Amino acid sequence: MTLSPAQARMAARRRRQGGYTLIELIIASAIGLLVMSALTSVVLTMTIGANTATSRVEASAQIRNFQFTAYDDFALSRPPAPSGCGTPSSPCTTQTMVLMGDRMPNATGGVPVPFTARYAWDQSQQTVTRFVGSGSRVAASGVTSFSWYVDTSAPHPVVVVSLTVTVSANGTPFSESQTLLFYPRVTS
């Protein structure tokens, strides 16, 4: 059977457009799988990095919140008087830190008003709570260790507060420890 020139061209065209062979499909699938694996690895690495960064930022923010809150109270108070602890070799861990001082009202000729601020660490809740008057608020959360002592070796007493905050973002835990020095107002 002989084909006309038009039929021959059509047959040749069909042979050229016959599709992929099995080997070509296997190679293309393998290359696609390698590319998808690489992309998955990049996405997972970026997610872990973002979780770690989030944990670090949150831990630092909790320490900074405590520091800013306590700074104002220390600026208005005398050093706390620990009972049975409060030295560098025996810091207070479960005792509430009590700061007592005077607040000056904004009014002209105002009379100083006594004020007391207490900082208590709740180990089970992992929080340090600030109590002033009848109100309270969490000064730091995620606190896994908390201690304080009064260093009297300097000319003016220094209150040394150490805390460790542990934060976990999507299963990636991060701990940050900080030792803060506070210089209470010295009053007679």
C-alpha positions, 0 to 999 in steps of 0.5 A: 500500500502506497501513501499519497504525499499528503498521507506520508507527511501526516504519518511522519508528523504523527511519529514526531509528535508521539509523546514521551517515552517511559524513560523520559517520564521517569527522569522528569519525575526524578528531577521534579522530586529532587526540586520538591525535596529541596524546596521543602527543605528550604521551607522547613529551615526557614520555619524553624529559624522563624520560630527560634527568632520569635522565641528569642524576641519573646524571651527578651521582651519578657525580661525587658518588661520586668526591667522597665516595670521594676526600674520605676519602683526601685527609683522610688524605694529603699533597698528591700530587707530580706529575711534569712536570705539576700546575700550573693551566696544565698539569694532569695528565690521564694521570698517576695521582694518588697520595695517601700518608698514615697511617691511625690504627687504632681500637685504643687506643694504635694505631700509624699505618699508612702507606697509599697510594691511587691514582686512575687514569683509563682514557680508553678505559673512561671510568672513574676507578679507586681502587687501595688495597693489592691492591684496586680499585674504580671511583670514577666511570664515564662520565668523558670528561675528568679532570685534576688539579693542586696549587694552591700559591698558597694558604697550604695546598696545594689539589688541584684535580680536574676531571672531566666525566661523560657519561651517556646514558639511552635515547639522550639524552646529558647531560654534567656538568663539575665542579671539586672542591677537596680540602684534604689534611692538611698534614704535615711 
